[in-house]
Amino acid sequence: MRAALLAAALGLLSACAPPSSGPELAALYGDFEYYYRADSRFRTDYDPPDAPIDLAKLEQSFLKLAFNSEAQQLNDRTIVQAEEVQLLRWPGPDVTYALIGGSPADDARMLALGTRIGDVIGLPVQPVDNVQDADIRVFVLDGPTRREFGKKSAEGFDLSIAAFIGAWVLRPEFPCIGVINTNPEDDSLAVGAIFIKDELQGDFRRACFTEEFTQVFGLINDDPDVRPSIFNDDQEFIELTRHDEYLLKMLYDPRLSPGMTEAEARPLLGQIVRDVVGQSETAVY
């Protein structure tokens, strides 16, 4: 869940400092969920009839999401730079995750989402008990725990990522974030970490789980032209669409590999898109 819309909306609030934790922050996020819904966002359509997709659009969406990272800003300061990236994905044979601090409902949500993504990419995605054994660590933390954890976790990252985690700890416009580390030997994904504020409730919380967990599988960018999709700053959709599943399937196609550049992947994508769509029971329209 990206900060752009929240930051803009918070700028319209009073001059009083917005809450950073507790019931006041939970109420603020509840208000934003209401505003999003009033603006026809937070949709859960799988095949929205008002957002048709085609082969060329899928290819362009993939290039935007798989080979670029998103800038993160705090006020007028860029704390994480946007940059071109090489292809990122988990090497397999499976992907494991651990949920720290979540509720039983969060456990069920993660299990369903992991099963769905695993079916799409062709790798088992399953929970483990020991966080140190997990490829993806998902932290759901309240205010006091968040502040203490933020001090310790930031120590393991470079300055820009540490600043990003610090912003998540203190700033309401960062309800949830995700960060990744790669294996220097083959550029595959090595560790993913997701941080979600426990003050989030309802579909806002659901949206954070869906977007951040899906993005740490390798489609790490957001782009306003990618639609219908969760990979978009406008929060129009909060569940994976057919379009998103196609993109994930393309990312894990065996003809692509971790560390591949956009120039290396581009000549292969036309046939990959046609093959991925051809495997679907429902034609792209």
NORQUIFEN-V55643 format. One record per pair of residues at least 12 apart in sequence whose C-alpha atoms are under 8 Angstrom apart, sorted by the first residue. I is the first residue (numbers start at 1). J is the second residue. Records with the same first field share a line. If there is no record, write none. Layout:
I=J + J
This chain:
1=174 + 175 + 176 + 177 + 207 + 208 + 211 + 212 + 233 + 235
2=174 + 175 + 176 + 177 + 233
3=173 + 174 + 175 + 233
4=173 + 233
5=233 + 234
6=32 + 172 + 173 + 174
7=75 + 173
10=173
18=172
19=172
20=143 + 169 + 170 + 171 + 172
21=142 + 143 + 170 + 172 + 199
22=142 + 143 + 199
23=199
25=172 + 199
26=199 + 200 + 201
29=199 + 200 + 201 + 204
30=200 + 201 + 204
33=203 + 204
36=235
40=236
41=234 + 235 + 236 + 237
42=203 + 207 + 235 + 236 + 237 + 238
43=236 + 237 + 238 + 239
44=237 + 238 + 239 + 240 + 241
45=237 + 239 + 241
46=239 + 240 + 241 + 242
47=241 + 242 + 243
48=228
51=227 + 228
52=228 + 284 + 285
53=243 + 284 + 285
54=284 + 285
55=270 + 273 + 274 + 284
58=243 + 246 + 247 + 273
59=269 + 270 + 273
61=225 + 226 + 247
62=247 + 250
63=262 + 266
64=221 + 223
65=219 + 220 + 221 + 222 + 223 + 231
66=85 + 86 + 87 + 88 + 218 + 219 + 220 + 221 + 251
67=84 + 85 + 86 + 87 + 261 + 262
68=82 + 83 + 84 + 85 + 220 + 221
69=82 + 83 + 84 + 85 + 220 + 221 + 222
70=82 + 83 + 220 + 221 + 222
71=83
72=164
74=167
79=160 + 161 + 163 + 164
80=160 + 161 + 164
85=261
86=187 + 258 + 259 + 260 + 261 + 262
87=218 + 257 + 258 + 259 + 260 + 261 + 262
88=187 + 188 + 189 + 217 + 218 + 219 + 258 + 259
89=188 + 189 + 217 + 218 + 251 + 252 + 258
90=188 + 189 + 190 + 217 + 218
91=188 + 189 + 258
92=123
93=123 + 124
94=123 + 124 + 125 + 126
95=123 + 124 + 125 + 126 + 135 + 136
96=125 + 126 + 127 + 128 + 133 + 134 + 135 + 136
97=125 + 126 + 127 + 128 + 131 + 134 + 135 + 136 + 137 + 138
98=127 + 128 + 129 + 130 + 131 + 134 + 136 + 137 + 138
99=127 + 131 + 137 + 138 + 139 + 140
100=131 + 137 + 138 + 139 + 140
101=139 + 140 + 141
102=139 + 140 + 141 + 198
109=206
110=209
111=126 + 127
113=210
114=126
117=214 + 245
120=245 + 248 + 249
121=248 + 249 + 251 + 252 + 253
122=252
134=191
135=190 + 191 + 192
136=191 + 192 + 193 + 194 + 216
137=191 + 192 + 193 + 194
138=193 + 194 + 195 + 196
139=193 + 194 + 195 + 196
140=195 + 196 + 197 + 198
141=195 + 196 + 197 + 198
142=197 + 198 + 199
143=169 + 197 + 198
146=169
147=169 + 170
150=165 + 166 + 169
151=166
154=166
161=179
165=177
168=195
175=196 + 197 + 200 + 208
176=194 + 195 + 196 + 197 + 208 + 212
177=194 + 195 + 196 + 212
178=192 + 193 + 194 + 195 + 212 + 213 + 215 + 216
179=192 + 193 + 194 + 216
180=192 + 193 + 216
186=258 + 259
187=258 + 259
188=258 + 259
189=218
192=216
193=216
194=212 + 213
196=208 + 209
206=238
207=238 + 239
210=238 + 239 + 240
211=230 + 231 + 238 + 239
215=231
218=251
219=248 + 251
227=243
228=241 + 243 + 244
229=241 + 243 + 244
230=244
246=276 + 277
249=276
250=272 + 273 + 276
253=272
255=268
